[in-house]
Amino acid sequence: MAKLTKIQERNNVDILSPISRVLSSPDYFDILQLPPPVLDGLDRPVWNVATEEIKKQYFKISRMVHPDKNPQKHIQAADAFDKVFKAFTNLSEMSTREEIIQEYGQTLVRQLKARESEGLDILSLSKSSNSSTDRTQDKINSSTLITNGDKDKSSDRKDSNKKRDHTEMEQSDKIEETHNILKHLNKRRKMREELKQSEAQSFEKEILEEVNNRRMDAIMKNVRRKQIEQKQQTEVKCDTLQHDLNNEHDSDDNFETKLNRLKAKQNSKKRRCSRTGL
C-alpha cells in the first residue's frame, strides 16, 4: 500500500507539474494563474487585474517552465515557455486584452443560457415523468387488487416500488437543483433590471449636468462678449474724446499764432508810421 501511495503521489506531482499544467491550460488566465473575468449584473465581462500582477505571474511561471531549468523535458518546457510568453503579451496589450475578455464573457453568457434552458427542460421532464409515474402507480394498484394472493407478483411489486422511489428521489433532487438554478437566474434578472434602471438614471443625471454646464458656459460666453463689447465701446469713446481735445488744442494754438502775427503786423505799421512822421 505504501508503494502504491508513493506511485500515486508521483503521478499527481507529474500531472500537476508547471509544464504539464501550462500545456493543458485552456486559456491565458489559467496559464498565468490569474482570476478569470466575471459577469456583472448586465452580463458584461469585468476583469480587474493590474499589469503589475500580470508581470509578476509571468516572471514567476516563466522561471518554473524555463528550458534551462528543465533539461530532461527541454522540448515540452520550450513549448510551455512560448505559451506563457504569448499569454503575457496578449494580456499586457490593451487591444488584445479587451478582445480576449469579451470572448471569455461571451462563453460565460452562453453557459448561463445553456444552464437556464437545461433547468427549464429538466422541470418539464420532471412534470411529465411525475404524471407517468402516477399512471404507473395507478396501474400497479389496480393490478395489486386483482392479484392479491400471488407472492411472486408481490415481490415484483416491491421491486418496482423501490425503483419508483429511487427514481422519485433522483427526480426530486434534480427538481430542487433546477429550482435553485432558476432562483439564481431570477435573482440575476432582478439585479440586471435594477442595474439597468440605476445606469439609466445616472446617464440622465450626467446628460442633465452636461446640458447645465453647456448652458452656463454659453451664458458666461455671452457675458464675456458683452463685457468685451462695452470695453471696446468705451475705448472708442475715449479715443474720440482725446481726438477732440487734441483738435481743440490745435485750434487754440492756431488762434494764438494768428493773434501774434496780427500784433506783429500792427507793431511793424506803428514803427513805419513813426519813422515817416505820420
C-alpha positions as CSV (number, residue, x, y, z in Angstrom):
1,M,0.0,0.0,0.0
2,A,2.9,2.4,0.8
3,K,4.4,1.7,-2.6
4,L,1.1,2.4,-4.3
5,T,0.6,5.7,-2.5
6,K,4.1,6.8,-3.4
7,I,3.4,6.0,-7.1
8,Q,0.1,7.8,-6.9
9,E,1.8,10.8,-5.4
10,R,4.5,10.8,-8.1
11,N,1.8,10.6,-10.8
12,N,-0.1,13.5,-9.2
13,V,3.1,15.6,-9.0
14,D,3.8,14.8,-12.6
15,I,0.2,15.8,-13.6
16,L,0.3,19.0,-11.5
17,S,3.8,20.0,-12.7
18,P,4.1,23.5,-14.1
19,I,5.0,22.4,-17.6
20,S,2.1,19.9,-17.9
21,R,-0.3,22.4,-16.3
22,V,0.7,25.2,-18.7
23,L,0.4,22.9,-21.7
24,S,-3.1,21.7,-20.6
25,S,-4.4,25.1,-19.7
26,P,-7.5,26.1,-21.7
27,D,-7.0,29.9,-21.7
28,Y,-4.5,32.6,-20.9
29,F,-5.9,33.3,-17.5
30,D,-5.3,29.7,-16.4
31,I,-1.8,29.7,-17.9
32,L,-0.7,32.7,-15.7
33,Q,-2.9,31.5,-12.8
34,L,-4.9,34.8,-12.8
35,P,-8.5,35.1,-11.8
36,P,-10.8,34.9,-14.9
37,P,-13.3,37.6,-15.8
38,V,-16.7,37.5,-14.2
39,L,-20.1,38.8,-15.4
40,D,-21.7,41.8,-13.8
41,G,-25.4,42.3,-13.4
42,L,-25.8,43.3,-17.0
43,D,-23.9,40.2,-18.3
44,R,-20.8,42.3,-19.2
45,P,-17.4,40.8,-18.6
46,V,-15.3,42.5,-15.9
47,W,-11.6,41.8,-15.2
48,N,-9.8,44.0,-12.6
49,V,-6.2,42.8,-12.6
50,A,-3.3,45.2,-12.7
51,T,-0.5,45.0,-15.2
52,E,2.0,44.6,-12.3
53,E,0.2,41.4,-11.2
54,I,0.4,40.1,-14.8
55,K,4.1,40.8,-14.9
56,K,4.6,39.2,-11.5
57,Q,2.8,36.0,-12.5
58,Y,4.7,35.9,-15.9
59,F,8.1,36.1,-14.2
60,K,7.1,33.5,-11.6
61,I,5.8,30.9,-14.1
62,S,8.3,31.6,-16.8
63,R,11.1,30.8,-14.4
64,M,9.4,27.5,-13.4
65,V,8.9,26.3,-17.1
66,H,12.2,27.7,-18.5
67,P,14.0,25.1,-20.6
68,D,17.3,25.7,-18.8
69,K,15.7,24.6,-15.5
70,N,14.1,21.6,-17.1
71,P,16.8,19.9,-19.2
72,Q,15.1,16.5,-19.1
73,K,11.9,17.9,-20.7
74,H,13.6,20.5,-22.9
75,I,11.0,20.4,-25.8
76,Q,8.0,20.5,-23.6
77,A,9.5,23.2,-21.5
78,A,10.2,25.3,-24.6
79,D,6.6,24.9,-25.7
80,A,5.3,25.8,-22.3
81,F,7.6,28.9,-22.1
82,D,6.4,30.1,-25.5
83,K,2.8,29.6,-24.3
84,V,3.4,31.6,-21.2
85,F,5.1,34.4,-23.2
86,K,2.2,34.5,-25.6
87,A,-0.3,34.8,-22.7
88,F,1.7,37.6,-21.2
89,T,2.0,39.6,-24.4
90,N,-1.7,39.2,-25.2
91,L,-2.9,40.2,-21.7
92,S,-0.4,43.1,-21.4
93,E,-1.6,44.9,-24.6
94,M,-4.9,46.7,-24.1
95,S,-6.4,45.9,-27.5
96,T,-5.8,42.2,-27.4
97,R,-6.7,42.1,-23.7
98,E,-10.2,43.6,-24.4
99,E,-10.8,41.1,-27.2
100,I,-9.9,38.2,-25.0
101,I,-12.1,39.4,-22.1
102,Q,-15.0,39.9,-24.5
103,E,-14.6,36.4,-26.0
104,Y,-14.4,34.9,-22.5
105,G,-17.5,36.9,-21.5
106,Q,-19.5,35.6,-24.5
107,T,-18.6,32.0,-23.5
108,L,-19.8,32.7,-19.9
109,V,-23.1,34.1,-21.3
110,R,-23.6,31.1,-23.4
111,Q,-23.0,28.8,-20.4
112,L,-25.6,30.8,-18.4
113,K,-28.2,30.5,-21.2
114,A,-27.4,26.8,-21.5
115,R,-27.9,26.3,-17.8
116,E,-31.2,28.2,-17.9
117,S,-32.6,26.2,-20.8
118,E,-31.3,23.0,-19.1
119,G,-33.1,23.9,-15.9
120,L,-36.4,24.5,-17.8
121,D,-36.0,21.3,-19.7
122,I,-35.5,19.3,-16.5
123,L,-38.6,20.9,-15.0
124,S,-40.7,20.0,-18.0
125,L,-39.3,16.4,-18.0
126,S,-39.9,16.1,-14.3
127,K,-43.5,17.1,-14.7
128,S,-44.1,14.6,-17.5
129,S,-42.2,11.9,-15.5
130,N,-44.3,12.6,-12.5
131,S,-47.5,12.2,-14.5
132,S,-46.2,9.0,-16.0
133,T,-45.2,7.6,-12.5
134,D,-48.6,8.5,-11.2
135,R,-50.2,6.5,-14.1
136,T,-47.9,3.5,-13.5
137,Q,-48.7,3.7,-9.8
138,D,-52.4,3.5,-10.6
139,K,-51.8,0.5,-12.8
140,I,-49.8,-1.2,-10.1
141,N,-52.5,-0.5,-7.5
142,S,-55.2,-1.9,-9.8
143,S,-53.0,-5.0,-10.5
144,T,-52.5,-5.5,-6.8
145,L,-56.2,-5.6,-6.2
146,I,-56.6,-8.3,-8.9
147,T,-53.6,-10.4,-7.9
148,N,-53.5,-10.1,-4.2
149,G,-52.6,-13.7,-3.3
150,D,-49.7,-14.1,-5.7
151,K,-46.3,-14.0,-3.9
152,D,-44.1,-13.7,-7.0
153,K,-46.1,-10.7,-8.2
154,S,-45.9,-9.1,-4.8
155,S,-42.1,-9.3,-4.8
156,D,-42.1,-7.8,-8.3
157,R,-44.3,-5.1,-7.0
158,K,-41.9,-4.4,-4.1
159,D,-39.0,-4.1,-6.6
160,S,-41.0,-1.8,-8.8
161,N,-41.9,0.3,-5.7
162,K,-38.2,0.5,-4.8
163,K,-37.3,1.6,-8.3
164,R,-40.1,4.1,-8.4
165,D,-38.9,5.5,-5.0
166,H,-35.4,5.7,-6.3
167,T,-36.4,7.5,-9.5
168,E,-38.6,9.8,-7.5
169,M,-35.7,10.7,-5.2
170,E,-33.5,11.4,-8.2
171,Q,-36.2,13.5,-9.8
172,S,-36.8,15.4,-6.6
173,D,-33.1,16.2,-6.3
174,K,-33.0,17.3,-9.9
175,I,-36.1,19.5,-9.4
176,E,-34.6,21.0,-6.3
177,E,-31.4,21.7,-8.2
178,T,-33.3,23.3,-11.1
179,H,-35.4,25.4,-8.7
180,N,-32.2,26.7,-7.1
181,I,-30.8,27.5,-10.6
182,L,-34.0,29.3,-11.6
183,K,-34.0,31.2,-8.3
184,H,-30.4,32.3,-9.0
185,L,-31.3,33.3,-12.6
186,N,-34.4,35.2,-11.4
187,K,-32.2,36.9,-8.8
188,R,-29.7,37.8,-11.6
189,R,-32.6,39.2,-13.8
190,K,-33.8,41.4,-10.9
191,M,-30.2,42.6,-10.3
192,R,-29.9,43.2,-14.0
193,E,-33.1,45.3,-14.2
194,E,-32.1,47.3,-11.1
195,L,-28.6,47.9,-12.6
196,K,-30.2,49.0,-15.9
197,Q,-32.5,51.4,-14.1
198,S,-29.7,52.8,-12.0
199,E,-27.5,53.2,-15.1
200,A,-30.3,54.9,-16.9
201,Q,-30.8,57.3,-14.0
202,S,-27.1,58.0,-13.8
203,F,-27.0,58.5,-17.5
204,E,-29.9,61.0,-17.3
205,K,-28.2,62.8,-14.5
206,E,-24.9,63.0,-16.5
207,I,-26.8,64.4,-19.5
208,L,-28.6,67.0,-17.4
209,E,-25.4,68.0,-15.8
210,E,-23.7,68.3,-19.2
211,V,-26.7,70.4,-20.5
212,N,-26.5,72.7,-17.5
213,N,-22.7,73.0,-17.8
214,R,-23.1,73.9,-21.5
215,R,-25.8,76.4,-20.7
216,M,-23.7,78.0,-18.1
217,D,-20.8,78.1,-20.5
218,A,-22.9,79.8,-23.1
219,I,-24.2,82.3,-20.6
220,M,-20.7,83.1,-19.4
221,K,-19.5,83.5,-23.0
222,N,-22.4,86.0,-23.7
223,V,-21.4,87.9,-20.5
224,R,-17.8,88.0,-21.6
225,R,-18.7,89.1,-25.1
226,K,-20.9,91.9,-23.8
227,Q,-18.1,93.0,-21.4
228,I,-15.6,93.0,-24.3
229,E,-18.0,95.0,-26.5
230,Q,-18.6,97.5,-23.7
231,K,-14.9,97.8,-23.2
232,Q,-14.3,98.4,-26.9
233,Q,-17.1,101.0,-27.0
234,T,-15.6,102.9,-24.0
235,E,-12.2,102.7,-25.6
236,V,-13.6,104.1,-28.8
237,K,-15.4,106.9,-26.9
238,C,-12.2,107.7,-25.0
239,D,-10.3,107.8,-28.3
240,T,-12.8,110.2,-29.9
241,L,-12.7,112.5,-26.8
242,Q,-9.0,112.5,-26.8
243,H,-9.0,113.3,-30.5
244,D,-11.5,116.2,-30.0
245,L,-9.3,117.6,-27.2
246,N,-6.3,117.4,-29.4
247,N,-8.1,119.3,-32.1
248,E,-9.2,121.9,-29.7
249,H,-5.6,122.4,-28.5
250,D,-4.5,122.6,-32.1
251,S,-7.2,125.2,-32.8
252,D,-6.2,127.2,-29.7
253,D,-2.6,127.2,-30.9
254,N,-3.6,128.3,-34.4
255,F,-5.6,131.2,-32.9
256,E,-2.7,132.4,-30.7
257,T,-0.3,132.3,-33.7
258,K,-2.8,134.4,-35.7
259,L,-3.0,136.9,-32.9
260,N,0.7,137.1,-32.6
261,R,1.0,137.7,-36.3
262,L,-1.6,140.5,-36.3
263,K,0.1,142.1,-33.3
264,A,3.4,141.8,-35.1
265,K,1.9,143.5,-38.2
266,Q,0.4,146.3,-36.1
267,N,3.7,146.9,-34.4
268,S,5.5,147.0,-37.7
269,K,3.0,149.5,-39.1
270,K,3.4,151.7,-36.0
271,R,7.1,151.6,-36.5
272,R,6.9,152.7,-40.1
273,C,4.5,155.5,-39.2
274,S,6.8,156.8,-36.5
275,R,9.7,156.8,-38.9
276,T,7.8,158.6,-41.6
277,G,6.3,161.0,-39.0
278,L,2.7,160.3,-39.8
